[in-house]
Amino acid sequence: MFEQTFKNIDDILHKDAGCGSELDYVEQSSWILFLKYLDDFEKARELEALLKSETYLPIIDAEYRWETWAAPKTPDGKQDHNRAQSGDDLIDFVNIQLFPYLRKFKNEETSAFTIEYKIGEIFGELRNRVSSGYNLREVLWMVDELKFQTSKEKHELSHLYESRIHRMGSAGRNGGEYYTPRPLIRTIVKVINPEIGNTVYDAACGSAGFLCEAFGYMKKHAKGVPEMETLQRNTFYGKEKKGLAYIIGIMNMILHGIEAPNITHTNTLAENLAEVQERDRYDIVLANPPFGGKERDEVQQNFPIRTGETAYLFLQHFIKYLRAGGRAGIVIKNTFLSNSDNASVALRRKLLEECNLYAILDLPGGVFTGAGVKTVVLFFEKGQPTEKVWYYQLNLDRNIGKNTPLSEKDLAEFVEFQKTNKESENSWSINVEPHGNAAHGNAAQGNTAQNVQTHGNASLLTYDLSAKNPNRKEEAALRTPTDIAAEMQEINEENTLLLNDILSLLQ
C-alpha cells in the first residue's frame, strides 16, 4: 500500500507545473509527510496524557492542524469534501497562512533541538512548489491514508523514503550527493562499533544516512527507557549546508525513530578550527564528505592546511572534532592516498602523526552511482601516531553498477578480516615509520622498510599511502572507456586543485 501511494504521489507531482524533477517530488512530499507525522505524533501524546489524567497542550493551533485543513472528516470518519479546500483557495492558505505560521516556531524556541524549533526551521527553508491546488488536494488525501503509529508502519515508511533518496542519486542535478550506499554505511558502522554513551557526529550529513544507520545499530543494544532516551536526545549530531539535504536529513531521521534530530543547518567549513573546545568534540565520526567543491578564500583561512578541495577541509574538521581515543570511518577519493600536491601531503602527514590510521578499505569503481571516481574508507583513532596500516582491496567478480549494486555480502569478508588484520590475496599491511616512510609488504612476515621494496626517498617527502596490493598478481587488462573517462576526470580535478593552490599562494 505505502509503495503504491508514493508512486501515485509522484505521478501527480510529475503533472504539476511547479515540480520538475525527482528532487522536487521528494522535497514537496517531505513537508506534507512531516505534517502528517506531526499530527500522528500529537495524537499519540494526547492519548498518553489522557491515560495519565494530564492535560496536553498541542504544538499546533487548531486551525492549522492536519485534520482541519489537510484532511477534514465527517462525523463518521469519511473525507469531508465540503470543508476541504482545493484549487486557488488551498494554495493561498498554504502559502499565505500555513507556512508563515509554522516558520514562527523557530523564533519562539530557545533550544534548537526541540521538535518545535525543527518545525520552524524546516518551513523557513522550504517553499511550496505545488502550483495546482487540485493536485495538492489529491496528494493530501493520499498522505492522510498513511499511518505512523506502529513500529512496522514506521519501518516500512522509512524504507520507502530511503528508496526515494536513492533514486535521487540517478535523477541528475545534485541528487547523488545525498546518498551513500547503505550496505557501505552499515559496514562502516559495524567496524567502528559505536556504543551507548558515545556521541556520533557527521558534519556533512546530507540525508543523514550515517546517523540513521548508527541509530539502528545502537538501539539494538539499548536497555530500558534511559538508554533509549540517551540515543534519542544526546547521541547523534549532524550539520548540513544545503537546504534540501537538511530537510531530507531531518525527515529521514524522524522516520527512523529519532523524534527531534540534532541536525544544524549551517556551513560547517565556515567554523574556525582554532576556536574548537573540548566540549565541542565527539566520540565517533561517520561521514562521506563532498569532494570537488571550492570554498572561498576566507573559509580556507579557517584551516591550518589551506586547500580548495572540500573533502580535505572536512577531514581536517573531523580530526579536530574527535576526542582523544575517538574513532572515525570516513569515505574519501582514493587519490587522497597518493596526490603529491602540498595540501594532500600535509594532510596525510597530519593524519598519520595525530591519529592511528589502522585500516583502509579500497573500493572498486561504480560504488557511487554516477560519481565516476574510485573511493577508499579511512578508519582511524585519534591520539596516537600510526605505526601500521592494514589494507583490504575489494575485488569482485562483477562490475558494480546501478543494476548490480554493492551488497553487505560483498563486504562480509572485509568485516571479518579486519578484526585480526588477516593477510590474504585481498589484504596486506604496511609499516609506517617516522617521517612518513611507508614500507609496503606483509607485516605478518616481519617485513619492514629496511627489507622490502619501499617508495624510496620520495615517501619521506610525500607520505605516500597508495593501495598497492603486493599479494595479488594479475595480468594487465584493457581498461574500459568508463575507467579511462573517470581517470581523466580525476586528473582534471587534481590539476584544478593544484592551480587553485598556486593562485592562492600568489594572492
C-alpha positions, 0 to 999 in steps of 0.5 A: 500500500505505502509503495503504491501511494508514493508512486501515485504521489509522484505521478501527480507531482510529475503533472504539476507545473511547479515540480520538475524533477525527482528532487522536487517530488521528494522535497514537496512530499517531505513537508506534507509527510512531516505534517502528517507525522506531526499530527500522528505524533500529537495524537499519540501524546494526547492519548498518553496524557489522557491515560495519565489524567494530564492535560496536553497542550498541542504544538499546533493551533487548531486551525492549522492542524492536519485534520482541519485543513489537510484532511477534514472528516465527517462525523463518521470518519469519511473525507469531508469534501465540503470543508476541504479546500482545493484549487486557488483557495488551498494554495493561498492558505498554504502559502499565505497562512500555513507556512508563515505560521509554522516558520514562527516556531523557530523564533519562539524556541530557545533550544534548537533541538526541540521538535518545535524549533525543527518545525520552524526551521524546516518551513523557513527553508522550504517553499511550496512548489505545488502550483495546482491546488487540485493536485495538492488536494489529491496528494493530501488525501493520499498522505492522510491514508498513511499511518505512523503509529506502529513500529512496522508502519514506521519501518516500512515508511522509512524504507520507502523514503530511503528508496526515494533518496536513492533514486535521487542519486540517478535523477541528475542535478545534485541528487547523488550527493545525498546518498551513500550506499547503505550496505557501505554505511552499515559496514562502516558502522559495524567496524567502528562499533559505536556504543551507548554513551558515545556521541556520533557526529557527521558534519556533512550529513546530507540525508543523514544516512550515517546517523540513521544507520548508527541509530539502528545499530545502537538501539539494538543494544539499548536497555530500558527507557534511559538508554533509549532516551540517551540515543534519542536526545544526546547521541547523534549530531549532524550539520548540513549546508544545503537546504534540501539535504537538511530537510531530507536529513531531518525527515529521514531521521524522524522516520527512523525513530529519532523524534527531534534530530540534532541536525544544524543547518549551517556551513560547517567549513565556515567554523574556525578550527582554532576556536574548537573546545573540548566540549565541542568534540565527539566520540565517533565520526561517520561521514562521506564528505563532498569532494570537488567543491571550492570554498572561498578564500576566507573559509580556507583561512579557517584551516591550518592546511589551506586547500580548495578541495572540500573533502580535505577541509572536512577531514581536517574538521573531523580530526579536530572534532574527535576526542582523544581515543575517538574513532572515525570511518570516513569515505574519501577519493582514493587519490587522497592516498597518493596526490603529491600536491602540498595540501594532500601531503600535509594532510596525510602527514597530519593524519598519520602523526595525530591519529592511528590510521589502522585500516583502509578499505579500497573500493572498486569503481561504480560504488557511487552511482554516477560519481565516476571516481574510485573511493577508499574508507579511512578508519582511524583513532585519534591520539596516537601516531600510526605505526601500521596500516592494514589494507583490504582491496575489494575485488569482485567478480562483477562490475558494480553498477546501478543494476548490480549494486554493492551488497553487505555480502560483498563486504562480509569478508572485509568485516571479518578480516579486519578484526585480526588484520588477516593477510590474504590475496585481498589484504596486506599491511604496511609499516609506517615509520617516522617521517612518513616512510611507508614500507609496503609488504606483509607485516605478518612476515616481519617485513619492514622498510629496511627489507622490502621494496619501499617508495624510496626517498620520495615517501619521506617527502610525500607520505605516500599511502597508495593501495598497492596490493603486493599479494595479488598478481594479475595480468594487465587488462584493457581498461574500459572507456568508463575507467579511462573517462573517470581517470581523466576526470580525476586528473582534471580535478587534481590539476584544478586543485593544484592551480587553485593552490598556486593562485592562492599562494600568489594572492 
